[in-house]
Amino acid sequence: MKTRFKLSIVFFSVLIFLSGFGLAGCGGGSGSSDGGEVVIGLTDAAGDFNSYTVDVTSVKLKKADGTLVETVPLATKVDFAQCADMTEFLTARTVPAGIYTEMSMTLDYTDADIQVEDNDGNSVQATSIVDEDGNTITTLTIEVVFPDRDRLVVAPGIPAHLTLDFDLASSNRVELTGEGPSVIVLPVLSAEINPKAPKPHRLRGLIDDVSVDEGTFTIIIRPFYHRLIHDKIRFGLMTVNTNEKTVYDIDGMSYAGKAGLEALSELDPLTGAVVMGDLVFADGTPHFEASEVRVGTSIPGRAMDTVTGNVIALNPDENSVTIRGALFVKKGTSGIPHITINSDILVTLDKNTVIRREMSTEALTLSDIGVGQRLTVFGSVTSEQNGVPKEMDASGEYVIIKYSTIKGSVKSVDPVSGTDTPLVIDLKSVDNRPVDVFDFTGTGIDPHDLCIDPGTLDISGIKTNGIVKIRGFFTPADTTSHFEAKTIVDVTEARATLMVTWKPASDTAFTTVDETGITLDLANVGKFHYISRGWVVSSLEDLDAVPVIAPAENGAGRFCILQPSGIFSGNAPVRFYNTYADFASALNAVLKDGGAVRQILARGRFDDASATMTADVIEVHLTQPFHT
């Protein structure tokens, strides 16, 4: 069954750049007088999934004159669960110049690999994937309408960067049945304009050209798990900028700065590469600047078996660690993953194992490996069970200590005194795994009193009992601090998404709609009725007060009312409003005319005590059409 959901993109933003990335497009080529460049990246908000792998088969843009432009040349397998902390470049395309008003992304669930984690930290395969009505989903098209002021304008020399954020936590609910987990999908797609704390970006592909003098190299894009073979420029080209801090790992050898770029220039043409970096703005001009470049046999699956997962236990007497949540890449598969997170893997190391930390050339030792750390291990699988690796030997091989994302509640914070413990948290999860999965026995670490080293990060705004999300590295057990933070986000004050569906559509969904806000009636709600903030998702039915969606103080924002039907069919009345007052007046008129509410989505700040969402984005789906 083909299922279609439409989301008007009242909170979808378009990042307009005034100058290009130095991209060459496909098909029509770059520099065309009637075309412009669009760079599209995919990411997701963190959810409760260990794997959420589906095929992205289409990303279409629709011009104001009705012209449709396909931007994805090949179906691309994407594991959104592996992208919670980064954005991956999907395509860089030259498209016809003009004003684009709509877009769609199509996901194919036919061969989906969706796995959720139970209370014991074990991964369980979803047995069914359905919509809110219980219909099995095979393909799903998420359609997007740009508000008038955020329409995508493409012109020669003015490329656009669209980051599509498929929010797993907000888009999916999991129900346990006798036959296993059932995933109910009602998709939420969002993006941001020039986010204040952007995620790192990952670029995969083949090296096309290197300029040591200019400090740049060019990549033929091969997104996600497309094999790094052939020189066809189907997904476009991207220029990568480097600097003296850029770290290179080339065929197992470590370099930094210009020396790394020189080594890169001596490689055979079309050598595979994976680049981590950031979008950097200089005088308003965006550049993709590399922080780490992995090339050749340093890419998982090129020359050795590779496992990426978290250390849940140490066995120092035998120089071995137990890894859970493994992403297994078999030798010779060119990076195409085999996710085996249902099993633990025993990894053997020795004194000759080369150990480095992500984004660093510093040589480390076995004592630097500890519980909680996320590792990528290069070696050989020595024991399998039904094709699933159980043991791996990395003696004399290679280990990378990777960034981890931890979450917890703040127990104490002292940003001024300069103590050894400026920030202490009660650890709740590591890379979305519950803390009880990890055995810290004998490490000297109490996860409920985890000392964080914030470095130069500003922690003055963090409050006791607040919830924080921290990205960085676990440190050796004999250090005062247990975790070295690279970014800290106070999730307590994070922007929230509220979503409620009614089944059947309700003509009493709103108790009141007036200048102060919209009061919700949760009678007969569907499977979706929650608040999502960062990694925290909670049910509205657990609140002590009746939920209210209130406008911001100035009443400004992006608001819309729509009838759920196919936008691309041209028969979906959608109305947008820039002020809450106009929106509330129109909504009241439609409700009085017999409209029934199927869904409401709002984004803003949520206060738990009063159950009030102060929103600058509100979207209401109705079952009845407008009367014009």
KOLTIDREN-715464 format. One line per 5 residues: number of its first residue (from 1); their letters; for each residue z, y, x of C-alpha. Coordinates in steps of 0.05 Angstrom, whole numbers. Layout:
% residues N
NUM	A	Z Y X | ...
***
This chain:
% residues 628
1	MKTRF	0 0 0 | -17 69 26 | 39 118 14 | 29 194 17 | 85 244 23
6	KLSIV	73 319 28 | 118 368 62 | 101 441 60 | 120 465 129 | 166 521 111
11	FFSVL	204 506 174 | 144 485 217 | 127 537 269 | 67 549 311 | 75 568 384
16	IFLSG	19 617 400 | 4 629 473 | -35 688 498 | -65 651 557 | -83 580 571
21	FGLAG	-54 521 609 | -118 515 648 | -139 459 602 | -207 429 595 | -222 402 526
26	CGGGS	-260 341 504 | -324 336 465 | -347 408 463 | -315 424 530 | -274 485 548
31	GSSDG	-298 555 554 | -339 551 491 | -350 618 458 | -333 589 390 | -274 545 407
36	GEVVI	-202 549 428 | -151 501 458 | -94 468 421 | -39 429 457 | 0 381 414
41	GLTDA	66 349 434 | 108 297 397 | 183 291 397 | 238 272 349 | 309 288 332
46	AGDFN	359 234 350 | 371 180 299 | 407 113 294 | 347 73 318 | 340 34 382
51	SYTVD	265 27 369 | 221 65 320 | 152 46 344 | 92 62 299 | 19 80 311
56	VTSVK	-1 153 305 | -72 145 280 | -90 217 262 | -69 289 271 | -116 333 231
61	LKKAD	-120 408 226 | -150 442 165 | -182 511 169 | -178 563 114 | -250 547 95
66	GTLVE	-233 473 84 | -261 447 150 | -221 387 177 | -214 376 252 | -187 311 281
71	TVPLA	-147 321 346 | -128 249 363 | -186 209 392 | -151 141 392 | -93 109 354
76	TKVDF	-31 119 397 | 31 76 395 | 93 120 396 | 167 99 400 | 200 160 371
81	AQCAD	269 132 388 | 252 139 462 | 234 212 454 | 299 240 427 | 311 281 489
86	MTEFL	241 300 509 | 172 321 483 | 111 282 504 | 43 315 508 | -3 279 460
91	TARTV	-69 315 466 | -103 378 491 | -164 391 449 | -217 444 443 | -224 459 369
96	PAGIY	-268 508 331 | -241 579 329 | -212 602 264 | -150 605 220 | -117 538 206
101	TEMSM	-74 534 144 | -55 460 139 | -48 397 180 | -31 324 172 | -3 268 215
106	TLDYT	-16 195 195 | 30 139 217 | 11 66 212 | 71 20 200 | 30 -45 198
111	DADIQ	55 -69 267 | 117 -25 268 | 176 -45 313 | 238 -14 280 | 306 -36 305
116	VEDND	374 -9 285 | 442 -19 317 | 499 -53 281 | 573 -37 289 | 579 -84 348
121	GNSVQ	524 -49 387 | 473 -104 375 | 402 -87 356 | 375 -116 290 | 302 -117 270
126	ATSIV	285 -83 204 | 260 -133 153 | 228 -83 106 | 201 -12 109 | 195 20 41
131	DEDGN	190 87 6 | 244 114 -41 | 214 74 -99 | 218 9 -59 | 144 3 -45
136	TITTL	125 -26 22 | 96 26 69 | 35 8 110 | 7 77 125 | 41 143 113
141	TIEVV	9 212 116 | 55 272 125 | 17 334 103 | 36 404 126 | 22 473 99
146	FPDRD	32 534 144 | 63 595 111 | 18 656 112 | 54 690 169 | 54 626 211
151	RLVVA	-18 604 204 | -50 576 265 | -100 624 295 | -146 592 347 | -193 635 388
156	PGIPA	-226 631 457 | -173 645 510 | -116 640 460 | -93 567 460 | -37 544 414
161	HLTLD	20 495 428 | 45 454 368 | 106 411 377 | 113 362 320 | 185 338 311
166	FDLAS	191 275 269 | 266 276 252 | 288 203 250 | 358 217 224 | 334 260 167
171	SNRVE	272 219 151 | 303 149 145 | 360 114 112 | 381 43 128 | 409 -6 78
176	LTGEG	436 -75 96 | 413 -132 53 | 423 -207 56 | 357 -213 92 | 370 -157 142
181	PSVIV	364 -81 148 | 317 -45 100 | 290 23 123 | 276 74 68 | 229 128 93
186	LPVLS	221 199 65 | 194 238 124 | 218 305 151 | 173 339 201 | 192 403 237
191	AEINP	180 445 299 | 206 508 333 | 176 572 360 | 193 579 434 | 261 543 427
196	KAPKP	319 572 465 | 337 504 493 | 271 467 497 | 269 393 512 | 239 369 577
201	HRLRG	165 352 571 | 133 288 595 | 59 283 615 | 26 217 630 | -44 204 656
206	LIDDV	-90 200 717 | -92 250 774 | -160 285 772 | -154 340 825 | -101 367 873
211	SVDEG	-99 438 902 | -47 443 957 | -62 517 969 | -52 535 896 | 7 488 886
216	TFTII	-25 453 827 | -56 387 806 | -95 366 744 | -80 306 699 | -127 269 653
221	IRPFY	-80 258 595 | -62 186 575 | -5 196 526 | 52 147 514 | 30 76 527
226	HRLIH	-45 80 533 | -66 42 594 | -76 86 656 | -148 63 667 | -217 95 663
231	DKIRF	-235 167 674 | -256 185 603 | -227 252 583 | -210 232 512 | -143 267 505
236	GLMTV	-160 327 549 | -139 354 617 | -76 392 636 | -60 433 698 | 9 420 728
241	NTNEK	44 474 769 | 92 454 825 | 144 490 869 | 189 476 928 | 239 440 883
246	TVYDI	189 391 853 | 209 319 871 | 156 265 882 | 164 190 881 | 98 161 907
251	DGMSY	92 86 915 | 167 81 926 | 170 138 978 | 208 203 963 | 182 273 977
256	AGKAG	198 345 957 | 158 409 953 | 93 419 991 | 100 353 1028 | 97 316 962
261	LEALS	35 354 940 | 1 338 1006 | 17 264 997 | -11 269 927 | -76 298 953
266	ELDPL	-87 237 999 | -85 186 942 | -145 151 913 | -178 188 855 | -152 171 785
271	TGAVV	-84 145 809 | -35 139 752 | 22 190 746 | 80 206 701 | 104 279 705
276	MGDLV	170 308 678 | 176 383 673 | 185 444 630 | 144 498 597 | 157 561 638
281	FADGT	140 631 614 | 120 684 664 | 99 752 635 | 89 717 568 | 42 665 598
286	PHFEA	61 592 592 | 55 542 648 | 74 469 653 | 117 464 715 | 135 396 744
291	SEVRV	206 378 763 | 190 305 779 | 125 267 793 | 122 191 794 | 58 160 821
296	GTSIP	27 92 833 | 76 34 840 | 134 80 823 | 111 77 751 | 145 22 711
301	GRAMD	102 -41 703 | 52 -24 758 | 75 -70 814 | 142 -99 791 | 179 -118 728
306	TVTGN	220 -60 703 | 281 -54 659 | 310 11 632 | 378 10 597 | 451 27 601
311	VIALN	503 -7 646 | 556 -35 599 | 595 -74 652 | 602 -81 728 | 611 -144 768
316	PDENS	624 -115 838 | 643 -181 871 | 573 -207 857 | 537 -140 864 | 511 -146 793
321	VTIRG	512 -104 730 | 500 -120 657 | 449 -76 623 | 441 -68 548 | 388 -32 507
326	ALFVK	334 -52 555 | 263 -27 552 | 227 -82 590 | 159 -70 622 | 126 -131 651
331	KGTSG	90 -128 718 | 16 -111 711 | 21 -83 641 | 9 -10 662 | 70 17 626
336	IPHIT	59 -16 558 | 131 -33 536 | 162 -96 510 | 227 -74 478 | 281 -128 484
341	INSDI	343 -89 464 | 372 -148 427 | 394 -180 492 | 437 -163 552 | 405 -170 621
346	LVTLD	444 -188 684 | 415 -149 743 | 430 -170 815 | 431 -116 869 | 446 -116 944
351	KNTVI	458 -67 1001 | 383 -62 1013 | 368 -39 942 | 342 32 945 | 381 76 896
356	RREMS	362 147 877 | 378 194 820 | 327 224 774 | 302 292 797 | 331 281 867
361	TEALT	310 254 935 | 382 239 957 | 393 167 979 | 452 134 943 | 490 69 950
366	LSDIG	515 13 904 | 581 50 895 | 543 105 859 | 525 57 802 | 576 57 746
371	VGQRL	589 40 673 | 551 83 623 | 495 101 670 | 424 94 646 | 383 58 699
376	TVFGS	310 41 711 | 309 -22 754 | 248 -47 792 | 249 -120 810 | 232 -190 786
381	VTSEQ	254 -225 723 | 284 -292 745 | 307 -320 678 | 277 -315 609 | 292 -343 540
386	NGVPK	234 -346 491 | 199 -292 532 | 260 -247 533 | 287 -230 602 | 360 -252 614
391	EMDAS	367 -242 689 | 333 -197 739 | 335 -193 815 | 329 -123 846 | 354 -143 915
396	GEYVI	318 -100 966 | 280 -65 910 | 290 1 874 | 337 32 822 | 333 101 790
401	IKYST	396 131 758 | 369 169 698 | 396 224 653 | 444 201 599 | 461 236 534
406	IKGSV	534 231 513 | 567 257 450 | 640 267 433 | 695 313 407 | 727 366 451
411	KSVDP	799 351 469 | 810 411 516 | 769 467 545 | 788 517 600 | 728 559 621
416	VSGTD	768 610 661 | 821 580 705 | 776 538 750 | 816 474 740 | 789 405 759
421	TPLVI	783 389 685 | 751 450 651 | 724 406 595 | 752 341 569 | 721 302 511
426	DLKSV	736 240 470 | 672 201 483 | 639 174 420 | 571 149 444 | 526 141 505
431	DNRPV	451 146 493 | 465 133 418 | 507 71 432 | 580 69 408 | 630 77 464
436	DVFDF	663 10 447 | 602 -25 475 | 619 -3 546 | 672 -37 588 | 706 16 631
441	TGTGI	760 -32 655 | 775 -22 729 | 732 40 735 | 789 90 730 | 753 123 672
446	DPHDL	786 132 604 | 728 146 556 | 776 180 508 | 794 230 563 | 727 239 596
451	CIDPG	727 297 646 | 662 337 646 | 638 378 705 | 599 436 672 | 576 465 738
456	TLDIS	550 535 724 | 539 523 650 | 573 572 602 | 627 535 562 | 663 597 537
461	GIKTN	638 586 466 | 661 514 461 | 723 503 419 | 775 448 417 | 759 395 364
466	GIVKI	686 415 365 | 630 365 374 | 587 368 436 | 523 335 460 | 517 333 536
471	RGFFT	459 312 579 | 470 294 652 | 496 239 698 | 557 195 701 | 591 204 769
476	PADTT	623 151 813 | 692 127 789 | 730 156 848 | 712 228 831 | 755 277 791
481	SHFEA	702 290 740 | 667 232 705 | 604 265 682 | 560 319 713 | 531 362 657
486	KTIVD	461 391 660 | 460 417 588 | 516 424 536 | 502 435 462 | 557 451 412
491	VTEAR	534 408 354 | 589 436 310 | 550 501 303 | 482 467 305 | 429 485 254
496	ATLMV	434 437 195 | 384 404 149 | 404 390 77 | 362 342 36 | 373 316 -34
501	TWKPA	326 274 -78 | 335 259 -152 | 311 194 -183 | 283 203 -234 | 266 276 -226
506	SDTAF	320 318 -259 | 318 379 -304 | 392 389 -290 | 390 384 -214 | 413 456 -207
511	TTVDE	474 480 -245 | 457 552 -229 | 402 590 -194 | 420 663 -184 | 426 718 -132
516	TGITL	486 683 -99 | 451 617 -89 | 434 549 -118 | 490 503 -142 | 471 429 -138
521	DLANV	486 375 -189 | 490 308 -152 | 485 266 -215 | 429 215 -211 | 412 231 -139
526	GKFHY	366 185 -101 | 377 152 -34 | 373 218 4 | 433 264 -4 | 459 285 64
531	ISRGW	472 339 115 | 443 328 185 | 470 368 244 | 447 348 313 | 465 274 316
536	VVSSL	513 276 258 | 489 255 189 | 539 257 130 | 534 246 56 | 541 304 8
541	EDLDA	580 259 -38 | 636 256 13 | 649 331 7 | 709 359 -30 | 669 416 -61
546	VPVIA	604 422 -100 | 546 436 -53 | 516 506 -56 | 454 533 -20 | 464 608 -9
551	PAENG	415 659 20 | 427 694 86 | 458 763 82 | 392 799 84 | 358 749 38
556	AGRFC	300 740 85 | 269 673 103 | 215 624 84 | 219 595 15 | 171 554 -26
561	ILQPS	162 517 -92 | 111 462 -98 | 86 406 -140 | 83 340 -102 | 11 317 -97
566	GIFSG	-41 313 -42 | -51 380 -8 | -117 360 22 | -144 342 -46 | -141 416 -62
571	NAPVR	-100 410 -125 | -29 424 -101 | -2 490 -125 | 45 516 -70 | 77 585 -71
576	FYNTY	112 617 -13 | 163 674 -15 | 191 716 41 | 254 737 3 | 305 695 -33
581	ADFAS	306 742 -92 | 232 732 -107 | 239 657 -96 | 300 650 -142 | 265 689 -197
586	ALNAV	203 645 -193 | 244 581 -190 | 283 600 -252 | 218 614 -289 | 189 546 -271
591	LKDGG	253 509 -290 | 255 544 -357 | 182 523 -367 | 202 450 -363 | 197 435 -289
596	AVRQI	238 377 -263 | 266 375 -193 | 248 316 -149 | 273 342 -82 | 305 401 -46
601	LARGR	306 413 28 | 343 471 62 | 357 491 134 | 410 537 161 | 485 537 176
606	FDDAS	531 491 137 | 605 503 123 | 642 439 107 | 703 471 75 | 663 507 22
611	ATMTA	604 458 22 | 558 518 29 | 492 519 65 | 471 589 85 | 397 579 89
616	DVIEV	336 618 111 | 290 560 93 | 289 528 23 | 236 481 -5 | 236 454 -76
621	HLTQP	191 397 -100 | 177 395 -175 | 143 344 -220 | 112 397 -265 | 55 444 -244
626	FHT	58 519 -245 | 28 559 -302 | -15 613 -272
***
